[in-house]
Amino acid sequence: MTQVLDLGPRIELVSMDPHFHDISIALYRPGPDNAPAAYKVHTYSHLPGAAERIARVAEAMQILGGMEQTSDDLLGFPCGQAHMFAVKRLFLEACKLPPAQPIEPRPLHIFDKKANTTIAVASLGQGLYEVRATQQAPGAERRVATIARGLIRLGEMEEVSDNPNQVRFGCGYSHDALIGLLLVRAPNVRAAVREAEAMASRGVLSAPSNQE
């Protein structure tokens, strides 16, 4: 009989992995709340190759989000903070990557079709970032503000009161890789939220006996 592990609360779920036999993959947060936040990618599937698939997702989270692997095979941010909203998005994006696709950090700029210009995010240090349009274009200022608000929503970041185009992580650490990942979704944050809700609602984490 397969034992259900005590992995702590489940943070996010991909109920059917399209890249590996539709197994369920979940992200958990083991350990006490007062300890540095750490996460575990896990599946109850015992299919051959499932462990390698989980390792691949964990590797993608490190590269795409700047997470680090701890000595007990958990994942955490260097600052030790949870960054709960951001790690959910990071997990979902890592699961979406085809296993054979090379994993590379996302750049800190995107081309915005609505403003017809490139929007870049500059790291100013200590967790502070500024969203900028690389050239003047009709609607660019509005799009910069929209993307800044998207980063605040997706990354649980803070708005800088005297500059609406600046955002920051409350932990005071720079998370450049994570910003690059969130920037892709920031122009349409509502769609990103709907996608996450849809993925979670496709089913529940299958019982171990159903994933063998």
C-alpha positions as CSV (number, residue, x, y, z in Angstrom):
1,M,0.0,0.0,0.0
2,T,1.4,3.4,-1.0
3,Q,1.8,5.8,1.8
4,V,0.5,9.4,1.5
5,L,3.3,11.7,2.7
6,D,3.0,14.6,5.0
7,L,4.3,17.3,2.7
8,G,2.6,20.3,4.3
9,P,0.0,22.5,2.6
10,R,-0.4,22.2,-1.2
11,I,0.4,25.5,-2.9
12,E,-0.4,24.8,-6.5
13,L,-1.5,21.9,-8.7
14,V,-1.2,20.7,-12.3
15,S,-3.7,18.0,-12.3
16,M,-2.8,16.6,-15.7
17,D,0.8,17.0,-16.9
18,P,0.6,17.2,-20.7
19,H,4.2,16.3,-21.1
20,F,4.2,13.1,-19.0
21,H,1.3,10.7,-19.2
22,D,-1.2,13.2,-17.6
23,I,0.2,12.6,-14.1
24,S,-0.6,15.1,-11.4
25,I,2.2,17.3,-10.1
26,A,1.8,19.5,-7.1
27,L,3.9,22.1,-5.2
28,Y,4.0,21.8,-1.5
29,R,5.4,23.9,1.4
30,P,6.8,21.6,4.1
31,G,8.1,22.9,7.4
32,P,6.8,25.4,10.0
33,D,5.6,28.9,9.0
34,N,8.4,30.6,11.0
35,A,11.2,28.9,9.1
36,P,12.6,30.2,5.8
37,A,10.1,29.3,3.1
38,A,10.9,26.1,1.2
39,Y,8.9,24.2,-1.4
40,K,8.8,20.7,-2.8
41,V,7.7,19.5,-6.2
42,H,6.0,16.1,-5.9
43,T,4.0,13.5,-7.6
44,Y,2.6,10.3,-6.3
45,S,3.0,8.6,-9.6
46,H,5.3,5.6,-9.7
47,L,5.5,5.4,-13.5
48,P,9.0,4.9,-14.9
49,G,10.5,8.4,-15.6
50,A,8.2,10.2,-13.1
51,A,11.1,11.1,-10.8
52,E,13.1,12.5,-13.7
53,R,10.1,14.6,-14.7
54,I,9.8,16.0,-11.2
55,A,13.5,16.8,-11.2
56,R,13.1,18.6,-14.5
57,V,10.4,20.8,-13.2
58,A,12.4,21.6,-10.1
59,E,15.4,22.5,-12.3
60,A,13.2,24.8,-14.4
61,M,12.0,26.6,-11.3
62,Q,15.6,27.2,-10.3
63,I,16.6,28.6,-13.7
64,L,13.4,30.5,-14.5
65,G,12.9,31.9,-11.0
66,G,16.3,32.1,-9.4
67,M,15.4,29.6,-6.7
68,E,18.0,27.5,-5.0
69,Q,18.0,23.9,-3.9
70,T,18.5,23.2,-0.2
71,S,20.5,20.3,1.3
72,D,17.2,18.4,1.8
73,D,16.1,18.7,-1.8
74,L,13.7,21.6,-1.2
75,L,13.5,24.8,-3.2
76,G,13.7,28.3,-1.8
77,F,14.5,31.8,-2.8
78,P,17.8,33.3,-1.6
79,C,15.9,35.8,0.6
80,G,14.1,33.1,2.5
81,Q,10.7,34.7,1.9
82,A,7.7,32.8,0.5
83,H,6.8,35.0,-2.5
84,M,3.6,32.9,-2.7
85,F,1.9,34.4,-5.7
86,A,5.1,34.4,-7.7
87,V,6.1,30.9,-6.9
88,K,2.7,29.6,-8.0
89,R,3.2,31.3,-11.4
90,L,6.8,30.0,-11.6
91,F,5.6,26.4,-10.9
92,L,2.9,26.5,-13.6
93,E,5.4,27.9,-16.1
94,A,8.0,25.3,-15.3
95,C,5.4,22.5,-15.8
96,K,4.4,23.9,-19.2
97,L,7.9,23.6,-20.6
98,P,8.4,20.6,-22.8
99,P,11.1,18.3,-21.3
100,A,13.3,18.5,-24.3
101,Q,13.2,22.3,-24.6
102,P,16.3,24.1,-23.3
103,I,15.7,26.1,-20.1
104,E,16.9,29.7,-20.1
105,P,16.1,32.7,-17.9
106,R,13.6,35.1,-19.5
107,P,15.0,38.6,-20.5
108,L,14.0,41.7,-18.6
109,H,12.2,43.1,-21.6
110,I,9.2,42.3,-23.9
111,F,7.8,43.8,-27.1
112,D,4.4,45.3,-26.4
113,K,2.2,45.2,-29.4
114,K,-0.3,47.6,-28.1
115,A,2.3,50.3,-27.6
116,N,4.4,49.1,-30.6
117,T,7.6,49.4,-28.5
118,T,9.8,47.4,-26.2
119,I,9.0,47.6,-22.5
120,A,12.0,46.9,-20.2
121,V,12.4,46.5,-16.5
122,A,15.6,47.9,-14.9
123,S,16.9,46.5,-11.7
124,L,17.8,49.3,-9.3
125,G,19.1,47.1,-6.5
126,Q,17.7,45.9,-3.2
127,G,14.5,44.6,-4.8
128,L,13.6,47.8,-6.5
129,Y,12.7,47.8,-10.2
130,E,11.6,50.4,-12.7
131,V,9.4,49.7,-15.8
132,R,10.3,51.8,-18.8
133,A,9.4,52.1,-22.5
134,T,12.6,52.1,-24.6
135,Q,11.2,54.7,-26.9
136,Q,8.3,57.2,-27.0
137,A,5.2,55.9,-28.6
138,P,1.5,56.5,-28.4
139,G,0.1,54.7,-25.4
140,A,3.5,53.7,-24.1
141,E,3.1,55.5,-20.8
142,R,-0.2,53.8,-20.2
143,R,1.2,50.4,-21.0
144,V,4.2,50.9,-18.7
145,A,1.7,51.7,-15.9
146,T,-0.3,48.6,-16.8
147,I,2.7,46.3,-16.7
148,A,3.9,47.8,-13.5
149,R,0.5,47.0,-11.9
150,G,0.7,43.5,-13.4
151,L,4.0,42.9,-11.7
152,I,2.6,44.0,-8.4
153,R,-0.3,41.6,-8.8
154,L,1.7,38.6,-10.0
155,G,4.7,39.0,-7.7
156,E,3.0,40.4,-4.6
157,M,5.3,43.4,-5.0
158,E,4.9,46.9,-3.5
159,E,4.1,50.1,-5.4
160,V,6.5,53.0,-4.9
161,S,4.4,55.9,-3.8
162,D,6.3,58.7,-5.6
163,N,6.9,56.8,-8.8
164,P,4.1,54.6,-10.2
165,N,6.4,53.0,-12.7
166,Q,8.6,51.5,-9.9
167,V,7.8,48.4,-8.0
168,R,9.7,46.5,-5.3
169,F,9.9,43.2,-3.4
170,G,9.3,43.7,0.3
171,C,12.2,41.4,1.1
172,G,14.7,43.9,-0.3
173,Y,16.4,41.3,-2.5
174,S,16.7,41.4,-6.2
175,H,14.9,38.6,-8.1
176,D,15.9,39.3,-11.7
177,A,15.0,35.9,-13.1
178,L,11.6,35.9,-11.4
179,I,10.9,39.4,-12.8
180,G,11.8,38.1,-16.3
181,L,9.3,35.3,-15.9
182,L,6.5,37.5,-14.5
183,L,7.0,40.2,-17.1
184,V,5.7,37.9,-19.9
185,R,2.4,37.7,-18.1
186,A,2.2,41.2,-16.6
187,P,0.6,42.9,-19.7
188,N,-2.4,40.6,-19.3
189,V,-2.6,39.7,-15.7
190,R,-6.3,38.7,-15.8
191,A,-5.6,36.1,-18.4
192,A,-2.7,34.7,-16.3
193,V,-5.0,34.4,-13.3
194,R,-7.8,32.8,-15.3
195,E,-5.2,30.3,-16.7
196,A,-4.0,29.3,-13.2
197,E,-7.6,28.9,-12.0
198,A,-8.4,26.7,-15.0
199,M,-5.4,24.5,-14.6
200,A,-6.2,23.9,-10.9
201,S,-9.9,23.2,-11.6
202,R,-9.2,20.4,-14.2
203,G,-9.2,17.8,-11.4
204,V,-7.7,16.9,-8.1
205,L,-4.4,15.3,-7.2
206,S,-4.9,11.6,-8.0
207,A,-4.6,9.1,-5.3
208,P,-1.3,7.1,-5.3
209,S,-3.2,3.9,-6.4
210,N,-4.4,5.7,-9.5
211,Q,-1.0,7.0,-10.6
212,E,1.0,3.8,-10.6
